[in-house]
Amino acid sequence: MHEVIIKKNEERIIPVLWTGEETELSYSFILSDRGASIKFIALLLGKENQSLTLKVKVVHSAPETKSNVVIKSALSDMAKVDIDGLVKIDPGAKGTQAWLAAHLLLLSEKAKGRAVPSLEILENDIKAGHATTVGRINDMEMFYLMSRGLSSDVARKLIVQGFLQSMIAEFPKHLAEKAEKKLSF
Amino acid sequence: MSKKPQPIIKDGYEFGFHKPEGTGFRTPRGLNRQIVEAISHYKNEPDWMRQFRLQALMMFEQKQMPTWGADLSGIDFDNIYYYISPSQKKFRDWKDVPSDIKDTYDKIGIPEAEKKFLAGVGAQYDSEVVYHNLKKQWEDKGVIFVDTDTALQKYPEIFRQYFGTVIPISDNKFAALNSAVWSGGSFVYVPAGVHVEIPLQAYFRINAANMGQFERTLIIAEEGSYVHYVEGCTAPIYTTDSLHSAVVEIIVKKGARVRYTTIQNWSNNVYNLVTKRMLVEEEGFGEWIDGNLGSKITMKYPSVILNGKGAKGEVLSLAFAGKGQHQDAGGKAIHLAPYTTSTITSKSVSVHGGRSSYRGMVKIINGAKGSKSFVRCDALLLDELSRSDTYPTNIVNEEDVTLGHEASVSKVGEEQLFYLMSRGLSEAQATSMIVNGFIEPIVKELPLEYAVELNRLISLSMEGSVG
């Protein structure tokens, strides 16, 4: 369990790359003072029978705090992820902005996902939202790429890379390199 | 514009008129084997139903209270009357209905509504349906629309075949409770290919202090049929807490379509804990439209189980939480077959310290190829005291699916308010207009008189601040 308390006007970016080593990851962020901000970006790449439970909790306990949690996951073989997200906005945390998103790309018939992105909001002067998507590679995109002469393997790889690229771009160099290496399957 | 907007939900309960309780059979407070047997005996039920009730009672005693959701610690199961019958008689014609009961319905406008476009009215007063009228044209087509107790006596075979099949007694504590002490509710059977063009409608009221209502509704739509069932509740005010725990089971056969509309407006001391589920077969279409306005606590998650290829399910949920209220509502879609689709749309408004929670689940099992699901929930928080939660669970065990979920929480936009007020509206009028616009996607699906009532309810409460 990683617990981080974010202080006045502090901006934190926490990148996480999961490639199958852990089975459980748990993060808790407390935005304790005005202007505190957290950006949590997690990239989850699972294969074989790897499985992960990811818990992310963000508590906004001060005004004008900001959180942005984005989780993207690509799962092949029998990999499985279980995502529990919770954003809580305490009374008085005016002007808060919160965004919580989980996107799962299933690359095999046996891959599985569960996502529960919850919100608990006790203040009205805020903006909060969340989104979840789960799906597989779009047939139309595959067809387009293959009609341009790419093999199905290459086309698939490109689509997965495209899905994850926005995250990788925000990663620090060493994690970005590790992620890209994992993606060249 | 120094004036504050008036409360959206009035403190007084508009439809809170109260009629003297009628006389009839009533069990003592509390629940035990003797009471369940007495209910079954009084209703002259077949032995299998008596056994069913007793088994359900055992299940109820074994099951734990839910550990999630709303706070249910205020329910005192020993202080509830589990069965009351207002009158021993059932009425076929409106003119035979006792005048005080009639008066109650007059205030909600049933007779006009019926005259205009209703096929039949099953009016539940206390625990018993006292009035049933089904227009001849539907009877000729073989449509059955009676209260559930009558159905058990008159149509025992078809009743037994489906009763308790969608929601087994072991499902949850409150489904078990309902199964043990159920009384009243509606039974609808639509034969294959029959389209019931005009909605079937039932009104529910609670009228005995401390009395629980445990109605049980069973709807069977045979292949290719269509029916729209509408249920609306307004309840009188009384002083002690009351429990409403209904079970609604719906079977939608191949190619059939069932739409079930509820507008629930219990007074603010009712615990409203309802289990509603639809089983949808191949190419069938099941829809829930569920509006929760009143009650102290509501826990209700209408579900669609998509059990055949190409089945479709839709849940529209509207929650309005005012002072002291917790609306824990949402929807569930379980995809068990290929090419099934589901949509859940939830809109909630919280005001005056009210709390509304969306709680939902979408589950797609392995093998439900080509399934699609979309969930959208929006919440509006009107003041600093109120609370809004979203608890969506998405479980996907199949690769070939498309699932999307989106939610937003916000207050009434200042730009929107400013714009409307610059056009000469008061702050209260503008707020009311924005709230009505926010819930419009659900309201537009309601039958006309409900939509009117709902809009009126919101607008009425704004009137005080005009000028």
Chai-1 contact restraints between the chains, C-beta under 6 A:
chainA,res_idxA,chainB,res_idxB,connection_type,confidence,min_distance_angstrom,max_distance_angstrom,comment,restraint_id
A,L106,B,E399,contact,1.0,0.0,6.0,A-B,restraint_1
A,E109,B,E399,contact,1.0,0.0,6.0,A-B,restraint_2
A,K112,B,N397,contact,1.0,0.0,6.0,A-B,restraint_3
A,G113,B,V396,contact,1.0,0.0,6.0,A-B,restraint_4
A,R114,B,I395,contact,1.0,0.0,6.0,A-B,restraint_5
A,A115,B,N394,contact,1.0,0.0,6.0,A-B,restraint_6
A,V116,B,T393,contact,1.0,0.0,6.0,A-B,restraint_7
A,S118,B,Y391,contact,1.0,0.0,6.0,A-B,restraint_8
A,L119,B,T390,contact,1.0,0.0,6.0,A-B,restraint_9
A,E120,B,D389,contact,1.0,0.0,6.0,A-B,restraint_10
A,I121,B,S388,contact,1.0,0.0,6.0,A-B,restraint_11
A,I121,B,V409,contact,1.0,0.0,6.0,A-B,restraint_12
A,L122,B,R387,contact,1.0,0.0,6.0,A-B,restraint_13
A,N124,B,L381,contact,1.0,0.0,6.0,A-B,restraint_14
A,N124,B,D383,contact,1.0,0.0,6.0,A-B,restraint_15
A,N124,B,E384,contact,1.0,0.0,6.0,A-B,restraint_16
A,N124,B,K411,contact,1.0,0.0,6.0,A-B,restraint_17
A,D125,B,K411,contact,1.0,0.0,6.0,A-B,restraint_18
A,K127,B,S410,contact,1.0,0.0,6.0,A-B,restraint_19
A,A128,B,V409,contact,1.0,0.0,6.0,A-B,restraint_20
A,G129,B,A407,contact,1.0,0.0,6.0,A-B,restraint_21
A,G129,B,S408,contact,1.0,0.0,6.0,A-B,restraint_22
A,H130,B,A407,contact,1.0,0.0,6.0,A-B,restraint_23
A,A131,B,E406,contact,1.0,0.0,6.0,A-B,restraint_24
A,T132,B,N394,contact,1.0,0.0,6.0,A-B,restraint_25
A,T132,B,H405,contact,1.0,0.0,6.0,A-B,restraint_26
A,T133,B,G404,contact,1.0,0.0,6.0,A-B,restraint_27
A,V134,B,V396,contact,1.0,0.0,6.0,A-B,restraint_28
A,V134,B,L403,contact,1.0,0.0,6.0,A-B,restraint_29
A,G135,B,T402,contact,1.0,0.0,6.0,A-B,restraint_30
A,R136,B,E399,contact,1.0,0.0,6.0,A-B,restraint_31
A,R136,B,D400,contact,1.0,0.0,6.0,A-B,restraint_32
